[in-house]
Amino acid sequence: MPGFEVIGKEEQNEVNEVFDKSKVLFRHGWDAQRNGIFKVREFELAFANYFGYEDALAVTSGTAALQVAMKAMNIGPGDEVITQAFTFVATVEAIIEAGATPVIAEIDKSLNMDPLDLEKKINNKTKLVIPVHMLGVPSNMDRILSVTRKFDIPVLEDTAWGCGGKYKGNFLGTLGDVATFSFDFGKIMTTGEGGMILTKDNKILERAKAYQDHGHENNPNLPRWEDSRVSSGFNFRMMELQGAVGLAQLKKLPLVIEGQRKSYYEMANILNKFKQIEVRTSPDGSYETCDALVFLTEDLDTSRKCREMLLAEGLGTKILPEAITWHFAGTWNHMKELVARNGDLSEACKVSRSWLHKSVALPVSVFQDEARLKKLEKALGNVFN
């Protein structure tokens, strides 16, 4: 578990530069005072370059990134947006906040969107599909894109959990039309809170830039207090201190992924000793960030027993099974918009519920010692031996 493990002097130095040379914490203006220090803008350009893009937009959170992106894609009332049953609640919340109607597709054994069920959920109101690369495993983008292109529907990749991962040699977030990322404190790279939007469609990006800044177009020919605007907006601006931390974290992203992948496969070797365990599947061509190691057990009772034994050894689980109600649409009856379109959620998501109830997710660290692996083997042995 992820970027916070490697926070150190590099992040501190970037933040110190803001205080030592600028003291401007707002991303715009005060040019004479800030001595050329624009950390958010520098972070946006560095992030875009990392993924082979020319530009990107930093915002206050991954949730804000989703909402801003949908607004910029002209998603709104009367539109239906399909996402998957296993995702953080924010994905559906953002759809609702954009004014659209969320539609839930089942997941398959990869615990990501089932392309077959996706196609079943498409109708003439469907205006967007949001696959989520949950816990670092790529969605089956070839099959998802084959469906969406058949119906000429754009794709917004929710890459909150997959930053730096790849599918068939391409970075996650570069396969669809638009992508969003999250930098909250539990993500693979962190700015405490924060998010990013990537797209090669300059019109979408410009609309997103304006929407997240109260409609400001940041016209270079006008002072900010007389700036032009063509639409309303909101305030989802990232601040300079977040941008500073993001710059340092981005440079460490390959190191974090490499460390997590090493730890993941060390843990997988332990799991392979227990024939009752089956590791979650991944699409062919996946390069996973290894945010978590998910395995399937016989049933819900067994998955809960695994958590109990892991806790007894001073270890734990991540989302599955303990936080399923925050990550499974089949439990979100508090969202009237979701219930109105999808019906009784316990009935609507039976397949997904079956997969998730038997799943256990182990957090994966960048740095791992032999003692942790021994505890893992002991805990699982207490369940399956």
Buried (B, 14 or more C-beta within 10 A) or exposed (E): BBBBBBBEEBBEEBBEBBBEEBEBBEBBEEEEEBEEBBBBBBBBBBBBEBBEBEBBBBBBBBBBBBBBBBBBBEBEEEBBBBBBBBBBBBBBBBBBBBBBBBBBBBBBEBBBBBBEBBBEBBEEEBBBBBBBBBBBBBBBBBBBBEBBEEEEBBBBBBBBBBBBBBBEEBBBBBBBBBBBBBBBBBBBBBBBBBBBBBBBBEEBBBBBBBBBBBBBBBEEEEEEEEBEBEEEBBEBBBBBBBBBBBBBBBBBBEEBBEBBBBBBEBBBEBBEEBEEBBBBBBBEBBBBBBBBBBBBBEEBEBBBBBBEBBEEBEBEBBBBBBEBEEBBBBBBEEBEBBBEBBEEBEEBBEBBBBBBBBBBBBBBBBEBEEEBBEBBBBBBEBBBE
